[in-house]
Amino acid sequence: MGTGREASVSLDGVRDKNVMQLKKLNTVLFPVRYNDKYYADAIASGEFTKLAYYSDICVGAIACRLEKKEGGAMRVYIMTLGVLAPYRGIGIGSKLLNHVLDICTKQNISEIYLHVQTNNEDAIKFYKKFGFEITDTIQDYYINIEPRDCYVVTKSFAQSEASK
């Protein structure tokens, strides 16, 4: 048994019967509301979307969408990754992201990417720790929040079969 707080963190898949947990988390964590397609994509991604539980309390989630690139290579888009404030800094976000990165490696995914608001320095620093890089800036990406601009943050996987 581990002695740290991370010892009691478990991950669970998102299904129809527990998708309300993800909806509740998103309402608290993010300044935007997500539509039905977001939740359908999250459920459809299977292992790429997970809820994180700390002592049986749902405290975080990662939700991804699988996309096919030109040429047929698969990539993963991180729609959301968030952990409730009192539970940050103890490895839950890292555990969620590492879970998805491990699957990307096993399934020969060519790249993983997301959009990050340009003033979200904590998120940019977090993703850079995992080898992500800022690859683009999109002006006016967000409609109802300031700043409206975002970075595209990407991690490519160097695999023989993965083609860009």
Sine and cosine of phi, psi and omega as CSV:
sin_phi,cos_phi,sin_psi,cos_psi,sin_omega,cos_omega
0.00,0.00,0.72,-0.69,0.07,-1.00
-0.96,0.27,0.41,-0.91,-0.01,-1.00
-0.99,-0.13,-0.29,0.96,-0.02,-1.00
-0.98,0.17,0.14,-0.99,-0.02,-1.00
-0.93,0.36,-0.42,0.91,-0.05,-1.00
-0.91,0.41,-0.33,0.95,-0.06,-1.00
-0.84,0.54,-0.47,0.88,-0.06,-1.00
-0.97,-0.23,0.39,0.92,0.03,-1.00
-0.99,-0.10,0.78,-0.63,0.07,-1.00
-0.77,-0.63,0.43,-0.90,0.01,-1.00
-0.93,-0.37,0.55,-0.84,0.03,-1.00
-0.63,-0.78,0.53,-0.85,0.02,-1.00
-0.95,0.32,0.33,-0.94,0.05,-1.00
-0.98,-0.18,0.80,-0.61,0.00,-1.00
-0.73,-0.68,0.10,-0.99,0.03,-1.00
-0.80,0.60,-0.64,0.77,-0.10,-0.99
-0.96,0.27,-0.30,0.95,0.01,-1.00
-0.83,-0.56,0.19,0.98,-0.03,-1.00
-0.89,0.45,-0.39,0.92,0.06,-1.00
-0.88,0.47,-0.51,0.86,0.07,-1.00
-0.87,0.50,-0.70,0.71,0.02,-1.00
-0.90,0.43,-0.66,0.75,0.01,-1.00
-0.88,0.47,-0.68,0.73,0.01,-1.00
-0.90,0.44,-0.70,0.71,0.03,-1.00
-0.86,0.52,-0.74,0.67,-0.05,-1.00
-0.88,0.48,-0.59,0.81,0.02,-1.00
-0.88,0.48,-0.62,0.78,-0.02,-1.00
-0.98,0.17,-0.62,0.78,-0.18,-0.98
-1.00,0.09,-0.53,0.85,-0.21,-0.98
-0.84,-0.54,0.53,-0.85,-0.05,-1.00
-0.99,0.14,0.10,0.99,0.00,-1.00
-0.83,-0.55,0.38,-0.93,0.05,-1.00
-0.98,-0.22,0.64,-0.77,-0.05,-1.00
-0.97,-0.23,0.60,-0.80,-0.06,-1.00
-1.00,0.02,0.03,-1.00,-0.04,-1.00
-0.87,0.49,-0.55,0.83,0.00,-1.00
-0.89,0.46,-0.63,0.78,0.06,-1.00
-0.82,0.58,-0.77,0.64,-0.06,-1.00
-0.94,0.34,-0.58,0.82,0.07,-1.00
-0.91,0.42,-0.69,0.73,0.04,-1.00
-0.89,0.46,-0.66,0.75,-0.02,-1.00
-0.88,0.48,-0.74,0.68,0.00,-1.00
-0.91,0.41,-0.66,0.75,-0.04,-1.00
-0.91,0.41,-0.42,0.91,-0.05,-1.00
-0.96,0.27,-0.16,0.99,0.06,-1.00
0.88,0.47,-0.87,-0.49,-0.07,-1.00
-0.90,0.43,-0.23,0.97,-0.03,-1.00
-0.99,0.13,-0.04,1.00,0.06,-1.00
-0.80,-0.60,0.81,-0.58,-0.08,-1.00
-0.65,-0.76,0.55,-0.84,0.20,-0.98
-0.99,-0.14,0.59,-0.81,0.05,-1.00
-0.94,-0.33,0.75,-0.66,0.02,-1.00
-0.90,-0.43,0.72,-0.69,0.11,-0.99
-0.91,-0.42,0.92,-0.40,-0.07,-1.00
0.77,0.64,0.75,0.67,0.05,-1.00
0.93,0.37,0.22,0.98,0.08,-1.00
-0.95,-0.31,0.78,-0.63,0.01,-1.00
-0.96,0.27,0.91,-0.41,-0.12,-0.99
-0.85,-0.53,-0.12,0.99,-0.03,-1.00
-0.22,-0.97,0.18,-0.98,0.00,-1.00
-0.31,-0.95,0.44,-0.90,0.22,-0.98
-0.82,-0.57,0.72,-0.70,0.02,-1.00
-0.78,-0.63,0.82,-0.57,-0.07,-1.00
-0.84,-0.55,0.28,-0.96,0.10,-0.99
-0.78,-0.63,0.69,-0.72,0.06,-1.00
-1.00,0.02,0.69,-0.72,-0.01,-1.00
-0.74,-0.67,0.56,-0.83,0.06,-1.00
-0.98,-0.18,0.81,-0.59,0.05,-1.00
-1.00,0.07,0.24,-0.97,0.12,-0.99
-0.84,0.54,0.67,-0.74,-0.05,-1.00
1.00,-0.02,-0.11,0.99,0.11,-0.99
1.00,-0.07,-0.17,0.98,0.01,-1.00
-0.91,0.41,0.58,-0.82,0.02,-1.00
-1.00,-0.06,0.59,-0.81,0.15,-0.99
-0.71,-0.71,0.30,-0.96,-0.05,-1.00
-0.88,-0.47,0.73,-0.68,0.09,-1.00
-0.95,-0.31,0.85,-0.52,0.08,-1.00
-0.99,0.15,0.96,-0.28,0.01,-1.00
-0.95,0.30,-0.71,0.71,0.03,-1.00
-0.48,-0.88,0.53,-0.85,0.18,-0.98
-0.57,-0.82,0.87,-0.50,-0.02,-1.00
-0.43,-0.90,0.47,-0.88,0.04,-1.00
-0.72,-0.70,0.69,-0.72,0.03,-1.00
-0.85,0.53,0.63,-0.78,-0.14,-0.99
-0.76,0.65,-0.72,0.70,-0.05,-1.00
-0.91,0.43,-0.26,0.96,-0.08,-1.00
-0.95,-0.31,0.16,0.99,0.01,-1.00
-0.98,0.17,0.43,-0.90,0.08,-1.00
0.99,0.10,0.16,0.99,0.01,-1.00
-0.86,-0.51,0.27,0.96,0.13,-0.99
0.99,-0.12,0.08,1.00,-0.04,-1.00
-0.94,0.33,-0.73,0.68,0.05,-1.00
-0.88,0.48,-0.65,0.76,0.04,-1.00
-0.89,0.45,-0.66,0.75,0.01,-1.00
-0.90,0.44,-0.68,0.74,0.04,-1.00
-0.89,0.46,-0.75,0.66,-0.03,-1.00
-0.92,0.40,-0.68,0.73,0.02,-1.00
-0.88,0.48,-0.59,0.81,0.06,-1.00
-0.85,0.53,-0.75,0.66,-0.03,-1.00
-0.93,0.36,-0.65,0.76,0.01,-1.00
-0.89,0.46,-0.62,0.78,0.04,-1.00
-0.88,0.47,-0.68,0.73,0.02,-1.00
-0.91,0.42,-0.64,0.77,0.04,-1.00
-0.83,0.56,-0.71,0.71,0.00,-1.00
-0.90,0.43,-0.71,0.71,-0.03,-1.00
-0.92,0.39,-0.54,0.84,-0.08,-1.00
-0.99,-0.16,0.23,0.97,0.08,-1.00
0.85,0.52,0.65,0.76,0.07,-1.00
-0.96,0.27,0.69,-0.73,-0.08,-1.00
-0.98,0.20,-0.58,0.81,0.01,-1.00
-0.34,-0.94,0.29,-0.96,0.06,-1.00
-0.73,-0.68,0.64,-0.77,-0.05,-1.00
-0.50,-0.86,0.21,-0.98,0.03,-1.00
-0.37,-0.93,0.16,-0.99,0.10,-0.99
-0.95,-0.31,0.69,-0.72,0.01,-1.00
-0.76,-0.65,0.77,-0.64,0.05,-1.00
-0.84,0.54,0.68,-0.73,-0.16,-0.99
-0.87,0.48,-0.38,0.92,0.00,-1.00
-1.00,-0.09,0.08,1.00,-0.05,-1.00
-1.00,0.02,0.96,0.27,-0.09,-1.00
-0.90,0.44,-0.57,0.82,0.02,-1.00
-0.89,0.46,-0.70,0.72,0.00,-1.00
-0.92,0.40,-0.67,0.74,-0.01,-1.00
-0.88,0.48,-0.70,0.71,0.03,-1.00
-0.89,0.46,-0.68,0.74,0.01,-1.00
-0.85,0.52,-0.78,0.62,-0.05,-1.00
-0.93,0.37,-0.56,0.83,0.04,-1.00
-0.89,0.46,-0.53,0.85,0.06,-1.00
-0.86,0.51,-0.44,0.90,-0.05,-1.00
-0.99,-0.17,0.20,0.98,0.07,-1.00
1.00,0.00,0.19,0.98,0.08,-1.00
-0.98,0.20,0.47,-0.88,0.04,-1.00
-0.74,-0.67,0.51,-0.86,0.12,-0.99
-0.96,0.28,0.86,-0.52,-0.07,-1.00
-0.92,-0.39,-0.19,0.98,-0.02,-1.00
-0.22,-0.98,0.33,-0.95,0.14,-0.99
-0.82,-0.57,0.74,-0.68,0.02,-1.00
-0.91,-0.42,0.86,-0.50,0.04,-1.00
-0.97,0.25,0.61,-0.79,0.09,-1.00
0.81,0.58,0.62,0.79,0.03,-1.00
-0.94,0.35,-0.68,0.73,0.00,-1.00
-1.00,-0.03,0.57,-0.82,-0.06,-1.00
-0.99,-0.14,-0.73,0.68,-0.15,-0.99
-0.95,-0.30,0.19,0.98,0.02,-1.00
-0.75,-0.66,0.45,-0.89,0.02,-1.00
-0.91,-0.41,0.60,-0.80,-0.17,0.98
-0.93,0.37,0.42,-0.91,-0.08,-1.00
-0.99,0.13,-0.22,0.98,-0.08,-1.00
-1.00,0.06,0.43,-0.90,0.06,-1.00
-0.68,-0.73,0.36,-0.93,0.19,-0.98
-0.99,-0.13,0.54,-0.84,0.24,-0.97
-1.00,-0.08,0.85,-0.53,-0.07,-1.00
-0.91,-0.43,0.84,-0.55,-0.20,-0.98
-0.75,-0.66,0.55,-0.83,0.17,-0.99
-0.78,-0.63,0.83,-0.56,0.05,-1.00
-0.98,-0.18,0.53,-0.85,0.02,-1.00
-0.96,-0.29,0.83,-0.56,0.01,-1.00
-0.99,0.12,1.00,-0.08,0.01,-1.00
-0.75,-0.66,0.57,-0.82,-0.11,-0.99
-0.86,0.51,-0.64,0.77,-0.07,-1.00
-1.00,0.08,-0.33,0.94,-0.05,-1.00
-0.96,0.26,0.82,-0.58,0.03,-1.00
-0.86,-0.51,0.58,-0.82,-0.04,-1.00
-1.00,0.02,0.00,0.00,0.00,0.00
